[in-house]
Amino acid sequence: MAKTTRNAASKTAAAKTAASAKPGTEAPEAQVDKIERIPHPILAVDENGDATAKIESAPDDFDRKVHLPLRRKDFVNDAAFFDFKAAEYTEKAAEFTSKAVEWRKLGSVKDRARAKRLRNMQAQMAKLREQLEADGIDVDDLLAD
């Protein structure tokens, strides 16, 4: 049995998706290539990609979307790594808890969709308000009419 790589498997999946478009319609948009993540600048990296500098805690400007994941060997000791992971999981737990509370309040899928639309509209209104105020327009007077 031939061994397939991740890239080959994803290319096969993309080809199946494109082939699954209904006749007479355009194929779905191709998947966007992932951005290549880089090691955080605070970590000195050798030619093998291994960190040569050790850190005591996660850098404040660490971004999971931009930087490669921090590994156990990037930290000075295991306790520092576990502190980092504990903070990461605490953040995720808080996010899941807030989602659970929201889902209990809203109940159905239709209600959640409408609430999401409302939040998006409120964000757009806040952005528009900021733009108008930046142009010197008094929004409160405008809405009072």
Backbone as ProteinMPNN parsed JSONL, in Angstrom:
{"seq_chain_A": "MAKTTRNAASKTAAAKTAASAKPGTEAPEAQVDKIERIPHPILAVDENGDATAKIESAPDDFDRKVHLPLRRKDFVNDAAFFDFKAAEYTEKAAEFTSKAVEWRKLGSVKDRARAKRLRNMQAQMAKLREQLEADGIDVDDLLAD", "coords_chain_A": {"N_chain_A": [[0.848, -1.168, 0.0], [0.612, 2.168, -0.882], [2.082, 4.972, 0.637], [0.588, 7.997, 1.525], [1.141, 11.507, 1.451], [0.449, 14.411, 3.493], [0.027, 16.657, 1.872], [-0.573, 15.498, -0.598], [-2.926, 14.182, 0.04], [-4.591, 16.366, 0.669], [-4.677, 17.646, -1.796], [-6.018, 15.735, -3.273], [-8.492, 15.771, -1.952], [-9.294, 18.383, -2.568], [-9.561, 18.163, -5.334], [-11.696, 16.362, -5.488], [-13.702, 17.945, -4.371], [-13.906, 20.002, -6.281], [-14.73, 18.48, -8.438], [-17.222, 17.774, -7.619], [-19.05, 19.719, -8.183], [-22.192, 20.802, -9.466], [-23.379, 19.917, -12.729], [-23.118, 22.407, -15.229], [-22.726, 24.483, -13.501], [-20.38, 26.632, -11.872], [-17.255, 25.538, -10.542], [-16.665, 25.19, -7.012], [-15.001, 27.78, -5.116], [-11.469, 27.62, -4.976], [-9.554, 26.272, -2.278], [-8.019, 28.448, 0.05], [-4.561, 28.962, 0.256], [-2.638, 27.992, 3.079], [-1.113, 30.203, 5.398], [2.311, 30.386, 5.815], [3.653, 29.65, 8.864], [5.888, 31.196, 11.195], [8.804, 30.857, 13.32], [8.763, 32.327, 16.594], [10.302, 35.509, 17.035], [11.745, 35.815, 19.412], [12.779, 33.389, 19.959], [15.749, 31.962, 19.2], [16.632, 30.279, 16.319], [18.1, 27.354, 14.978], [19.601, 25.874, 11.985], [18.196, 23.498, 11.719], [15.715, 24.058, 12.619], [15.308, 23.97, 15.29], [14.912, 25.424, 18.506], [17.32, 27.527, 19.935], [17.473, 29.242, 21.995], [16.059, 29.544, 25.219], [12.894, 30.112, 26.785], [11.152, 31.704, 29.529], [8.483, 32.242, 29.854], [5.517, 32.558, 27.842], [5.819, 34.807, 25.116], [4.471, 38.156, 25.102], [3.571, 39.124, 22.664], [2.982, 36.887, 21.209], [1.426, 35.119, 18.641], [-0.801, 32.767, 17.617], [-1.63, 32.392, 15.022], [0.336, 33.417, 13.451], [2.852, 32.631, 14.404], [4.869, 29.684, 14.89], [3.832, 26.819, 16.857], [4.519, 26.89, 20.385], [6.79, 24.763, 21.932], [7.551, 22.176, 24.317], [10.325, 21.96, 24.622], [11.12, 24.53, 24.076], [11.001, 26.025, 26.318], [12.442, 27.066, 29.474], [12.162, 25.289, 31.611], [10.115, 22.426, 32.504], [7.994, 23.206, 34.134], [7.473, 25.871, 33.438], [6.551, 25.508, 30.842], [4.21, 24.023, 31.35], [2.764, 25.912, 32.791], [2.264, 27.734, 30.743], [0.654, 26.132, 29.027], [-1.485, 25.652, 30.766], [-2.582, 28.211, 31.046], [-3.377, 28.612, 28.412], [-5.334, 26.579, 28.077], [-7.139, 27.382, 30.031], [-8.087, 29.742, 28.959], [-9.373, 28.708, 26.684], [-11.324, 27.158, 27.963], [-12.873, 29.125, 29.211], [-13.93, 30.351, 26.962], [-15.49, 28.249, 25.881], [-17.306, 27.943, 27.975], [-18.673, 30.392, 27.918], [-19.887, 30.118, 25.424], [-21.591, 27.958, 25.948], [-23.347, 29.106, 27.809], [-24.528, 31.063, 26.206], [-25.795, 29.448, 24.272], [-27.635, 28.134, 25.85], [-29.298, 30.256, 26.546], [-30.321, 31.107, 24.062], [-31.29, 28.879, 22.677], [-32.705, 27.588, 20.007], [-31.374, 26.861, 16.701], [-32.109, 28.715, 14.796], [-32.67, 31.001, 16.347], [-30.116, 31.504, 17.368], [-28.766, 32.135, 15.015], [-30.071, 34.49, 14.272], [-29.358, 36.112, 16.435], [-26.621, 36.247, 16.044], [-26.566, 37.636, 13.637], [-27.628, 40.055, 14.544], [-25.575, 40.905, 16.306], [-23.518, 41.297, 14.433], [-24.619, 43.374, 12.908], [-24.764, 45.371, 14.865], [-22.047, 45.789, 15.302], [-21.33, 46.816, 12.816], [-22.838, 49.16, 12.848], [-21.636, 50.525, 14.977], [-19.129, 50.952, 13.89], [-19.783, 52.598, 11.708], [-20.801, 54.78, 13.117], [-18.473, 55.707, 14.402], [-17.03, 56.517, 12.136], [-18.649, 58.599, 11.165], [-18.55, 60.385, 13.345], [-15.844, 60.935, 13.285], [-15.776, 62.451, 11.007], [-16.882, 64.72, 11.919], [-19.611, 64.868, 12.382], [-22.458, 65.138, 14.397], [-23.758, 62.474, 15.788], [-25.729, 61.844, 17.672], [-27.463, 64.062, 17.571], [-28.322, 63.748, 14.984], [-29.732, 61.331, 15.125], [-31.746, 62.049, 16.851], [-33.724, 63.342, 15.474]], "CA_chain_A": [[0.0, 0.0, 0.0], [1.425, 3.374, -0.984], [1.894, 5.933, 1.716], [0.305, 9.326, 0.987], [1.526, 12.619, 2.303], [-0.648, 15.334, 3.794], [-0.235, 17.511, 0.714], [-1.23, 14.699, -1.62], [-4.291, 13.939, 0.501], [-5.376, 17.594, 0.555], [-4.891, 17.89, -3.226], [-7.06, 14.804, -3.683], [-9.753, 16.287, -1.41], [-9.655, 19.577, -3.339], [-10.003, 17.705, -6.646], [-13.026, 15.792, -5.302], [-14.619, 19.059, -4.146], [-14.108, 20.672, -7.559], [-15.469, 17.575, -9.304], [-18.569, 17.574, -7.093], [-19.936, 20.809, -8.58], [-23.267, 20.343, -10.334], [-23.152, 20.261, -14.135], [-23.653, 23.707, -15.613], [-22.361, 25.497, -12.519], [-18.941, 26.768, -11.696], [-16.686, 24.79, -9.422], [-16.492, 26.034, -5.828], [-13.719, 28.464, -5.013], [-10.368, 26.792, -4.473], [-9.189, 26.58, -0.913], [-6.937, 29.408, 0.184], [-3.353, 28.359, 0.815], [-2.351, 28.391, 4.447], [0.034, 31.079, 5.575], [3.433, 29.697, 6.451], [3.937, 30.23, 10.168], [7.317, 31.356, 11.466], [9.137, 30.815, 14.75], [8.729, 33.639, 17.243], [11.641, 36.111, 16.995], [12.464, 35.691, 20.684], [13.45, 32.094, 19.933], [16.801, 31.832, 18.2], [16.428, 28.98, 15.699], [19.222, 26.907, 14.166], [19.227, 25.444, 10.638], [17.268, 22.367, 11.814], [14.429, 24.56, 13.097], [15.225, 23.807, 16.738], [15.186, 26.65, 19.251], [18.576, 27.517, 20.682], [17.243, 30.07, 23.188], [14.949, 29.05, 26.027], [12.077, 31.187, 27.352], [10.549, 31.391, 30.823], [7.038, 32.329, 29.682], [5.134, 32.899, 26.472], [5.938, 36.238, 24.833], [3.196, 38.883, 25.059], [3.146, 39.319, 21.284], [2.858, 35.585, 20.555], [0.177, 34.969, 17.909], [-0.862, 31.398, 17.099], [-1.878, 32.415, 13.584], [1.553, 33.856, 12.775], [4.027, 31.917, 14.893], [4.811, 28.243, 15.115], [3.47, 26.529, 18.247], [5.599, 26.771, 21.356], [6.925, 23.377, 22.373], [8.113, 21.969, 25.649], [11.771, 22.212, 24.616], [11.362, 25.968, 23.92], [10.944, 26.64, 27.635], [13.568, 26.834, 30.378], [11.883, 24.052, 32.335], [8.781, 21.892, 32.25], [6.997, 23.971, 34.89], [7.132, 27.049, 32.632], [5.726, 25.025, 29.732], [2.891, 23.656, 31.861], [2.077, 27.172, 33.095], [1.808, 28.239, 29.449], [-0.447, 25.298, 28.574], [-2.606, 25.868, 31.677], [-3.187, 29.49, 30.661], [-4.013, 28.385, 27.118], [-6.555, 25.798, 28.272], [-8.069, 28.196, 30.82], [-8.689, 30.649, 27.983], [-10.307, 27.92, 25.885], [-12.432, 26.759, 28.831], [-13.733, 30.301, 29.375], [-14.629, 30.53, 25.687], [-16.522, 27.221, 25.79], [-18.322, 28.236, 28.982], [-19.508, 31.485, 27.418], [-20.716, 29.572, 24.346], [-22.636, 27.137, 26.561], [-24.33, 30.028, 28.395], [-25.245, 31.674, 25.088], [-26.654, 28.448, 23.644], [-28.76, 27.887, 26.758], [-30.186, 31.414, 26.463], [-30.961, 31.262, 22.76], [-32.027, 27.662, 22.34], [-32.725, 27.005, 18.668], [-30.38, 27.284, 15.718], [-32.652, 29.918, 14.157], [-32.465, 32.108, 17.281], [-28.671, 31.795, 17.42], [-28.415, 32.797, 13.761], [-30.572, 35.872, 14.336], [-28.531, 36.829, 17.412], [-25.328, 36.502, 15.387], [-26.809, 38.719, 12.674], [-27.788, 41.277, 15.334], [-24.234, 41.337, 16.753], [-22.796, 41.811, 13.268], [-25.197, 44.681, 12.573], [-24.341, 46.323, 15.891], [-20.636, 46.106, 15.047], [-21.311, 47.698, 11.651], [-23.364, 50.459, 13.271], [-20.609, 51.182, 15.784], [-18.081, 51.385, 12.958], [-20.329, 53.728, 10.969], [-20.881, 55.891, 14.072], [-17.103, 56.226, 14.554], [-16.673, 57.218, 10.903], [-19.388, 59.86, 11.117], [-18.003, 61.274, 14.371], [-14.531, 61.376, 12.804], [-16.032, 63.48, 9.998], [-17.417, 65.895, 12.593], [-21.079, 64.837, 12.42], [-22.988, 64.779, 15.719], [-24.665, 61.363, 15.536], [-26.877, 61.923, 18.59], [-28.401, 65.029, 17.004], [-28.852, 63.142, 13.757], [-30.705, 60.306, 15.504], [-32.821, 62.654, 17.636], [-34.788, 63.793, 14.558]], "C_chain_A": [[0.899, 1.238, 0.0], [1.072, 4.337, 0.139], [1.654, 7.308, 1.093], [0.732, 10.385, 1.982], [0.314, 13.496, 2.544], [-0.998, 16.174, 2.583], [-0.969, 16.748, -0.38], [-2.682, 14.45, -1.239], [-5.15, 15.188, 0.35], [-5.634, 17.948, -0.903], [-5.995, 16.986, -3.748], [-8.423, 15.289, -3.202], [-10.222, 17.507, -2.19], [-10.167, 19.178, -4.722], [-11.408, 17.113, -6.557], [-14.054, 16.89, -5.116], [-14.931, 19.754, -5.459], [-14.937, 19.798, -8.49], [-16.911, 17.421, -8.857], [-19.525, 18.706, -7.457], [-20.976, 20.275, -9.564], [-22.954, 20.728, -11.78], [-23.817, 21.6, -14.462], [-23.362, 24.804, -14.617], [-20.853, 25.545, -12.417], [-18.491, 25.946, -10.5], [-16.558, 25.722, -8.23], [-15.104, 26.659, -5.813], [-12.665, 27.521, -4.447], [-10.024, 27.217, -3.058], [-7.987, 27.517, -0.906], [-5.738, 28.71, 0.811], [-3.123, 28.88, 2.219], [-1.114, 29.268, 4.47], [1.106, 30.295, 6.307], [3.743, 30.393, 7.775], [5.435, 30.212, 10.422], [7.582, 31.195, 12.962], [9.095, 32.222, 15.33], [10.148, 34.203, 17.284], [12.436, 35.961, 18.292], [13.227, 34.362, 20.759], [14.499, 32.101, 18.827], [16.695, 30.413, 17.646], [17.636, 28.618, 14.848], [18.705, 26.396, 12.823], [18.263, 24.254, 10.636], [15.88, 22.798, 12.268], [14.246, 24.394, 14.59], [15.624, 25.109, 17.423], [16.495, 26.497, 20.007], [18.471, 28.371, 21.933], [16.026, 29.531, 23.914], [14.211, 30.238, 26.636], [11.466, 30.728, 28.674], [9.027, 31.452, 30.782], [6.749, 32.727, 28.241], [5.273, 34.399, 26.257], [4.561, 36.893, 24.717], [2.666, 39.025, 23.635], [3.039, 38.008, 20.507], [1.479, 35.451, 19.927], [0.161, 33.592, 17.247], [-1.071, 31.349, 15.592], [-0.616, 32.756, 12.803], [2.743, 32.98, 13.134], [3.79, 30.416, 15.013], [4.449, 27.972, 16.569], [4.704, 26.454, 19.147], [5.602, 25.343, 21.873], [7.603, 23.322, 23.728], [9.596, 22.324, 25.678], [12.125, 23.684, 24.386], [11.454, 26.678, 25.268], [12.146, 26.227, 28.49], [13.386, 25.523, 31.141], [10.446, 23.624, 32.063], [7.692, 22.678, 32.963], [6.545, 25.2, 34.094], [6.24, 26.649, 31.459], [4.318, 24.698, 30.208], [2.095, 24.879, 32.303], [1.483, 27.773, 31.819], [0.591, 27.455, 28.962], [-1.688, 25.49, 29.455], [-3.334, 27.166, 31.321], [-3.948, 29.347, 29.341], [-5.341, 27.64, 27.278], [-7.583, 26.545, 29.118], [-8.809, 29.161, 29.905], [-9.724, 29.909, 27.132], [-11.523, 27.518, 26.704], [-13.4, 27.922, 29.029], [-14.548, 30.55, 28.109], [-15.76, 29.509, 25.547], [-17.648, 27.464, 26.793], [-19.245, 29.351, 28.508], [-20.4, 31.017, 26.273], [-21.864, 28.745, 24.912], [-23.735, 28.016, 27.149], [-25.181, 30.643, 27.285], [-26.212, 30.677, 24.459], [-27.844, 28.119, 24.537], [-29.777, 29.02, 26.67], [-30.992, 31.398, 25.177], [-31.717, 30.028, 22.29], [-31.848, 27.183, 20.922], [-31.634, 27.588, 17.765], [-30.818, 28.588, 15.055], [-32.425, 31.148, 15.05], [-30.997, 32.502, 17.363], [-28.223, 32.527, 16.16], [-28.871, 34.253, 13.764], [-29.751, 36.708, 15.31], [-27.174, 37.166, 16.813], [-25.459, 37.643, 14.387], [-26.947, 40.053, 13.39], [-26.427, 41.798, 15.802], [-23.426, 41.92, 15.604], [-23.302, 43.196, 12.869], [-24.778, 45.744, 13.581], [-22.883, 46.729, 15.684], [-20.518, 47.049, 13.856], [-21.808, 49.094, 12.014], [-22.333, 51.225, 14.1], [-19.489, 51.723, 14.899], [-18.54, 52.616, 12.172], [-20.413, 54.971, 11.855], [-19.503, 56.54, 14.251], [-16.684, 57.022, 13.323], [-17.362, 58.57, 10.819], [-18.849, 60.858, 12.137], [-16.621, 61.776, 13.967], [-14.662, 62.465, 11.75], [-16.665, 64.732, 10.596], [-18.93, 65.954, 12.655], [-21.526, 64.387, 13.798], [-24.09, 63.716, 15.512], [-25.888, 61.422, 16.427], [-27.916, 62.921, 18.091], [-29.082, 64.461, 15.763], [-29.946, 62.121, 14.092], [-31.89, 60.867, 16.279], [-33.979, 63.087, 16.746], [-35.771, 62.727, 14.247]], "O_chain_A": [[1.835, 1.334, 0.794], [-0.088, 4.482, 0.525], [2.42, 7.741, 0.232], [0.689, 10.181, 3.195], [-0.718, 13.349, 1.888], [-2.174, 16.387, 2.289], [-1.878, 17.283, -1.015], [-3.568, 14.501, -2.091], [-6.31, 15.094, -0.053], [-6.69, 18.491, -1.226], [-6.814, 17.406, -4.565], [-9.402, 15.229, -3.946], [-11.417, 17.654, -2.448], [-11.107, 19.789, -5.23], [-12.227, 17.332, -7.45], [-15.163, 16.792, -5.641], [-16.09, 20.066, -5.732], [-15.758, 20.31, -9.252], [-17.749, 16.978, -9.642], [-20.697, 18.663, -7.081], [-20.681, 19.409, -10.387], [-22.328, 21.76, -12.023], [-24.933, 21.879, -14.024], [-23.718, 25.958, -14.858], [-20.15, 24.619, -12.822], [-19.259, 25.698, -9.57], [-16.361, 26.924, -8.408], [-14.163, 26.141, -6.414], [-12.943, 26.724, -3.551], [-10.184, 28.38, -2.688], [-7.075, 27.404, -1.725], [-5.879, 27.96, 1.777], [-3.377, 30.047, 2.517], [-0.194, 29.099, 3.67], [0.832, 29.622, 7.301], [4.058, 31.583, 7.8], [6.156, 29.34, 9.936], [6.677, 31.38, 13.776], [9.364, 33.196, 14.627], [11.098, 33.464, 17.54], [13.666, 35.98, 18.27], [14.187, 34.224, 21.517], [14.164, 32.232, 17.65], [16.67, 29.45, 18.412], [18.144, 29.446, 14.092], [17.507, 26.475, 12.549], [17.577, 24.028, 9.638], [14.961, 21.98, 12.297], [13.161, 24.645, 15.115], [16.543, 25.803, 16.988], [16.748, 25.471, 20.638], [19.292, 28.24, 22.841], [15.062, 29.105, 23.278], [14.826, 31.252, 26.966], [11.284, 29.534, 28.912], [8.355, 30.796, 31.577], [7.637, 33.178, 27.518], [4.886, 35.184, 27.122], [3.6, 36.257, 24.283], [1.454, 39.044, 23.421], [3.009, 38.019, 19.276], [0.469, 35.648, 20.603], [1.014, 33.291, 16.413], [-0.72, 30.357, 14.954], [-0.507, 32.423, 11.623], [3.546, 32.628, 12.271], [2.666, 29.955, 15.21], [4.727, 28.802, 17.434], [5.777, 26.018, 18.73], [4.557, 24.784, 22.207], [8.155, 24.312, 24.209], [10.076, 22.918, 26.644], [13.293, 24.059, 24.487], [11.935, 27.809, 25.344], [12.773, 25.193, 28.262], [14.328, 24.747, 31.298], [9.664, 24.366, 31.469], [6.582, 22.803, 32.447], [5.359, 25.528, 34.084], [5.291, 27.357, 31.121], [3.34, 25.053, 29.55], [0.869, 24.881, 32.199], [0.35, 28.255, 31.814], [-0.397, 28.051, 28.531], [-2.812, 25.492, 28.952], [-4.564, 27.206, 31.301], [-5.035, 29.901, 29.182], [-6.349, 28.024, 26.686], [-8.785, 26.353, 28.933], [-10.012, 29.373, 30.056], [-10.817, 30.421, 26.888], [-12.643, 27.536, 26.193], [-14.615, 27.725, 29.016], [-15.721, 30.917, 28.182], [-16.866, 29.863, 25.139], [-18.815, 27.217, 26.488], [-20.461, 29.266, 28.676], [-21.541, 31.463, 26.156], [-22.987, 28.82, 24.413], [-24.919, 27.711, 27.005], [-26.402, 30.735, 27.408], [-27.345, 31.04, 24.144], [-28.94, 27.855, 24.041], [-30.983, 28.777, 26.713], [-32.198, 31.643, 25.188], [-32.703, 30.153, 21.564], [-30.913, 26.43, 20.65], [-31.064, 28.646, 18.034], [-29.993, 29.461, 14.786], [-32.035, 32.208, 14.562], [-30.668, 33.686, 17.42], [-27.396, 33.436, 16.228], [-28.146, 35.14, 13.314], [-29.477, 37.879, 15.047], [-26.639, 38.249, 17.049], [-24.587, 38.506, 14.294], [-26.446, 41.07, 12.912], [-26.156, 42.994, 15.707], [-22.728, 42.92, 15.776], [-22.514, 44.081, 12.535], [-24.473, 46.877, 13.209], [-22.531, 47.894, 15.874], [-19.707, 47.975, 13.872], [-21.264, 50.093, 11.544], [-22.179, 52.436, 13.94], [-18.97, 52.814, 15.133], [-17.774, 53.563, 11.993], [-20.133, 56.081, 11.403], [-19.38, 57.765, 14.251], [-16.058, 58.075, 13.445], [-16.743, 59.568, 10.45], [-18.706, 62.042, 11.833], [-16.262, 62.914, 14.269], [-13.774, 63.306, 11.606], [-16.953, 65.69, 9.879], [-19.484, 67.011, 12.958], [-21.042, 63.38, 14.317], [-25.208, 64.039, 15.111], [-26.986, 61.082, 15.984], [-29.116, 62.661, 18.175], [-30.273, 64.676, 15.536], [-30.97, 62.061, 13.411], [-32.935, 60.222, 16.355], [-35.11, 63.19, 17.221], [-36.716, 62.959, 13.493]]}, "name": "protein", "num_of_chains": 1, "seq": "MAKTTRNAASKTAAAKTAASAKPGTEAPEAQVDKIERIPHPILAVDENGDATAKIESAPDDFDRKVHLPLRRKDFVNDAAFFDFKAAEYTEKAAEFTSKAVEWRKLGSVKDRARAKRLRNMQAQMAKLREQLEADGIDVDDLLAD"}
